[in-house]
Amino acid sequence: MLHRIVRVYATIGIVVPMLGVATAVNLGVLGDLWILTSIALTVVAAVILTAVVIPAQRLTMAAIDGTGTGVDVATRLTRRLGTSTGIFNLLWVVVVVLMIFRPGSTTGV
């Protein structure tokens, strides 16, 4: 169930950066460092989600269901999944902080 939720989240999550870029263009801050940093971190988070987290979830489920190669593999995959998910979440926290505090912003918004 969680794997299905993450896949849907990844698909819907594509809208967030597009809305962010549109808002930045509208406010005239697209060239600001905090926006560019946020965009870069969002891209890195998306790559981690699609290239590491979702495949690791799929492999972990297969190992737990018995279609994979065993419990040792499931344990290693679970650790890898926890690490990559933690990095993904940390990247999003940094992006949210940048969006709230907007260091160097002169828009007054």
N, C-alpha and C positions, 0 to 999 in steps of 0.2 A: 504494500500500500504506500509506504514512504517513497519507494522508488518511483512509483507512478506520480506521486505528488511532485517530486523533484523534476521529473521530465516535463510535467505541465508548467511548473514554475519557470524552468529554463526557457520554454517556448514563450510564455507570456512575458517573461523578464526582458525580452528583446525590446519591448515597447519603452521601458524605463530610460535607457540611454538615448533613444530617439527623441523622447519628450524632453530630456535634459538638454540635448544639443539644440533643439528648437527653442527652448526657453533661454538658453545662453545667447543664441543669435538674436532673439527678441530684445534681450537686455543689453546687448552689445558687449558682452564679456567673454565671448568665445576664445579670445586670444590670451586671457588671463591665466597665469600659472596655475592657480588653484583649480580652474576648470580643466585645463589640459592634463594635470595630474590626476584628477578624478576620472577623466575619460580613459587615461592609460590604465589606472587601477581597475576600472570596470571591465576593460578588455581582458586584462590578466585574470580577473575573477571569472569571466565568462569562459576563457580557455580552460581554466582549472575545472570548472563545473562540467563542461562538455567533454574534455579530454581525459580527466582523471576521476572525478567523483561519480559520474553516471556509469562509466564502464566498471569502476571498482564495485559499485553497488550491484551491478549485473553479475559480476564474477563471484562476489560474496554470496549472493542469493543462490547461485548455482552450486557453490561449494557446500552451503548449508543444506540445500535440498538433496544433496547426494549425487547430483549430476556432475559436480566438480571433482576435484582430486583429493578432498579430505579435510579433516578438521584443522591440521596444521596450516594448510593453505588458507582456510577461512579465517584463522586467527591472524595470520600475516596480512591478509586483505583487509580485515577489520581495522587493524592498526593503521595501515596505509590510508584507508577511507577516513578514519578519525583525524589523521594529520592533514590530509588534503581538505577535508571539510572545515577544519579549524582555520587553515590558511585562507580559504574562501571567505569564511565569516569575518576574519580579521580585516581582509581587504575591504569588505563592505562597511565595516565599522569606520575605517579610515575615510572612505568616500562620504559616509553620512556626516562625519565630523567636519570634513572639508565643506560640505554643502551647507551646514549650519553656521559655521564660523566665518566662512569665506575670507580667508586671510588675504589682505591686500586689495580687497574689493573697494571700489570707489562709487558703487551704484547707489549706496544709501538705502537699498531695498532690504 
